[in-house]
């Protein structure tokens, strides 16, 4: 049984698409996939929460040739039984986990192994089917697991000095990562200098957050998360519901809170004192 965890982004979403850094972490929600020989190859979803768009037979028409190209002709003989704890359309990496999980399931079936970097590289090709031009952070952190710094295809582990405990609150599902990224692109095309100023500010706080994580400064991490959310709001990717969830989390004792992922809906993460 192959597994792949979901993820959250602590800082840097959207800016990361334009080459700026991001910090991401895997969470204890997962996709589980079993690959077996079958006379009816394809994707079989067992009570999944993955995005409905990922369940279509049409999608597998695209996924199967890519998996076959990456891992060989035996893929065409396989049925993939898929179960998931990760809610779709909420910024928690459901499609990236599916991509990594499918790669791992085929490797398990073949009795082969690859490095996390190689798995991430193959998963990127599947992520392109789901999202067009992904930043790379989602499938990279899911393939490597843990807490990572990501920029321009390069990832390295971050070692936190103190444990990071997050609570996740769910708002309405978003309209899709591809749509959110395209909306920010449109904003950039209309106002490149103003948009780049927001990206630069997000980048600076991402560097500051890495330092705070490595120093174990939880109040500073929380403050930077809240600042990041304010910048994402300026970028136009927050919603009233996400803003209200952030405010409520802080009122209830969180050190900071922000949306995670593409925005326009999805989830809020809140850093808790303990």
C-alpha positions in Angstrom: 0.0 0.0 0.0 1.6 3.3 -1.1 0.9 6.4 0.9 1.4 10.2 0.4 0.7 12.9 2.9 -1.1 16.2 2.3 0.7 19.6 2.9 0.3 23.1 4.1 2.3 26.2 3.1 3.6 28.3 5.9 4.7 31.2 3.8 5.3 32.1 0.1 2.3 30.8 -1.9 1.7 32.5 -5.2 5.1 34.4 -5.0 6.7 30.9 -5.3 5.3 30.7 -8.9 7.4 33.7 -9.8 10.7 32.3 -8.4 10.4 33.5 -4.8 10.9 31.1 -1.9 8.2 29.2 0.1 8.1 27.2 3.3 5.9 24.1 3.3 5.2 21.1 5.6 3.5 17.8 5.3 0.5 17.0 7.6 -1.0 13.8 8.9 -3.7 13.4 6.3 -2.9 11.0 3.5 -3.8 9.3 0.2 -3.5 5.5 0.2 -3.1 3.7 -3.1 -2.9 0.0 -4.0 -1.9 -1.0 -7.5 -2.8 -4.5 -8.7 -3.1 -6.4 -12.0 -6.6 -6.2 -13.4 -8.5 -6.8 -16.6 -10.2 -3.5 -15.9 -7.2 -1.1 -15.4 -7.9 2.4 -14.2 -8.6 4.5 -11.1 -11.0 3.1 -8.5 -11.9 5.5 -5.7 -12.8 4.0 -2.3 -14.7 6.6 -0.4 -12.2 9.4 -1.4 -12.3 13.1 -0.7 -10.1 14.0 -3.7 -11.3 16.8 -6.0 -14.3 15.6 -8.1 -12.4 16.7 -11.2 -9.7 14.1 -10.4 -12.2 11.2 -10.5 -13.2 11.5 -14.2 -12.5 8.7 -16.6 -11.2 11.4 -19.0 -8.5 12.3 -16.5 -7.2 8.8 -16.4 -7.0 8.9 -20.2 -4.3 11.6 -19.7 -2.7 10.1 -16.6 -2.2 6.5 -17.9 0.0 7.4 -20.9 2.1 9.7 -18.7 2.5 7.0 -16.0 3.4 4.5 -18.7 5.9 6.9 -20.2 7.5 7.4 -16.8 7.4 3.8 -15.5 6.9 1.4 -18.3 4.2 -0.6 -20.2 3.1 -2.7 -17.2 1.2 0.4 -15.9 -1.5 -0.3 -18.6 -2.3 -3.6 -16.8 -2.9 -2.0 -13.4 -6.0 -1.0 -11.4 -5.3 1.7 -8.8 -7.5 1.5 -5.7 -7.4 4.9 -4.1 -8.6 6.1 -0.6 -8.0 9.5 0.9 -8.3 11.5 4.1 -7.4 14.7 2.2 -10.4 17.0 1.4 -10.2 18.2 -2.2 -10.2 21.8 -3.3 -8.9 23.1 0.1 -5.3 23.8 -0.5 -4.0 20.7 1.3 -2.3 19.1 -1.7 -4.8 16.5 -2.7 -3.7 16.4 -6.3 0.0 16.4 -5.5 -0.5 13.6 -3.0 -2.4 11.7 -5.7 0.5 12.2 -8.1 3.2 11.1 -5.6 1.0 8.2 -4.4 0.5 6.9 -8.0 4.2 6.9 -8.6 4.9 5.2 -5.4 2.2 2.6 -6.0 3.7 1.6 -9.4 7.1 1.4 -7.9 5.8 -0.8 -5.1 4.2 -3.1 -7.6 7.3 -3.3 -9.7 9.5 -3.8 -6.6 11.6 -0.8 -7.5 12.7 2.2 -5.6 13.6 5.8 -6.5 15.0 8.7 -4.5 12.5 11.3 -3.2 14.0 13.8 -5.7 13.3 11.3 -8.6 9.7 10.7 -7.3 9.1 14.4 -7.1 10.4 14.8 -10.7 8.0 12.2 -12.0 5.1 13.5 -9.9 5.6 16.9 -11.5 4.7 15.5 -14.9 1.3 14.3 -13.4 0.8 17.6 -11.6 1.0 19.4 -15.0 -2.1 17.4 -16.0 -3.9 18.7 -12.9 -2.6 22.3 -12.7 -1.0 23.2 -16.0 2.2 24.9 -14.7 2.6 24.1 -11.0 5.2 25.9 -8.8 6.6 22.5 -7.7 6.4 23.1 -4.0 3.4 20.8 -3.4 4.7 17.6 -4.9 8.2 18.3 -3.7 7.3 18.6 0.0 5.0 15.6 -0.3 7.7 13.5 -1.9 10.4 14.5 0.6 8.1 14.8 3.7 8.7 17.1 6.7 9.4 20.8 6.6 11.1 22.3 3.6 12.4 25.5 2.0 11.6 25.5 -1.7 12.8 27.9 -4.4 13.1 27.5 -8.2 13.0 23.7 -8.0 15.5 23.5 -5.2 14.4 22.1 -1.8 16.2 21.7 1.5 15.0 20.5 4.9 14.4 23.0 7.7 15.0 21.8 11.2 12.7 23.6 13.6 14.1 24.4 17.1 10.7 23.9 18.6 7.7 21.8 17.5 5.2 23.6 15.3 1.6 22.8 16.1 -1.1 23.9 13.7 -4.8 23.8 13.7 -6.5 23.7 10.3 -9.9 25.2 9.7 -11.8 24.6 6.5 -13.8 27.2 4.6 -15.7 26.7 1.3 -13.7 24.8 -1.3 -11.8 27.0 -3.7 -12.3 27.2 -7.5 -9.1 25.4 -8.3 -5.4 26.1 -8.1 -5.1 26.7 -11.8 -7.9 29.4 -11.7 -6.3 31.1 -8.7 -2.8 31.2 -10.3 -4.3 32.5 -13.5 -6.2 35.3 -11.6 -2.9 36.4 -10.0 -1.2 36.3 -13.4 -3.9 38.6 -14.7 -3.3 40.9 -11.8 0.4 40.9 -12.6 -0.2 41.7 -16.2 -2.4 44.6 -15.3 -0.1 46.0 -12.5 3.3 44.3 -12.7 5.1 46.8 -10.4 2.4 46.7 -7.6 2.2 42.9 -7.8 6.0 42.5 -7.6 6.0 44.7 -4.5 3.7 42.3 -2.8 5.8 39.3 -3.9 9.0 41.1 -2.6 7.3 41.6 0.8 6.1 38.0 0.9 9.7 36.9 0.0 11.2 38.9 2.8 8.9 37.6 5.4 9.6 34.0 4.2 13.3 34.5 4.8 12.4 36.0 8.2 10.1 33.0 9.0 12.8 30.5 8.3 15.1 32.3 10.7 12.3 32.4 13.3 11.6 28.6 12.8 15.3 27.7 13.2 15.5 29.9 16.4 12.3 28.5 17.8 10.6 32.0 18.0 7.0 30.9 17.9 5.4 34.4 18.5 7.5 35.7 15.6 6.4 32.8 13.3 2.8 33.6 14.2 3.2 37.3 13.5 4.8 36.6 10.1 1.9 34.2 9.2 -0.6 36.9 10.0 1.4 39.4 7.9 1.6 36.9 5.1 -2.2 36.6 5.1 -2.6 40.4 4.9 -0.4 40.4 1.8 -2.3 37.6 0.2 -5.5 39.6 0.9 -3.9 42.5 -1.0 -3.1 40.1 -3.8 -6.8 39.3 -4.0 -6.8 35.7 -3.1 -8.4 35.8 0.3 -12.2 35.8 1.0 -14.3 37.2 3.8 -14.7 33.7 5.1 -11.0 33.1 5.2 -10.4 36.5 6.9 -13.0 35.7 9.5 -11.5 32.3 10.3 -8.0 33.9 10.8 -9.5 36.5 13.1 -11.4 33.9 15.1 -8.3 31.7 15.5 -6.2 34.6 16.9 -9.1 35.6 19.2 -9.0 32.0 20.5 -5.3 32.1 21.3 -3.5 31.3 18.1 -0.1 33.0 17.7 -0.9 33.7 14.0 -3.1 32.5 11.2 -3.2 32.6 7.4 -4.8 31.0 4.4 -2.8 28.1 2.9 -2.6 27.3 -0.7 -4.2 29.0 -3.7 -6.9 30.9 -1.7 -10.3 31.9 -3.0 -11.6 29.4 -0.4 -9.9 26.4 1.1 -8.2 26.3 4.5 -6.8 28.5 7.2 -3.8 27.3 9.3 -3.3 28.7 12.8 -0.1 28.3 14.9 -0.9 27.2 18.4 1.2 28.1 21.5 1.6 24.4 22.4 
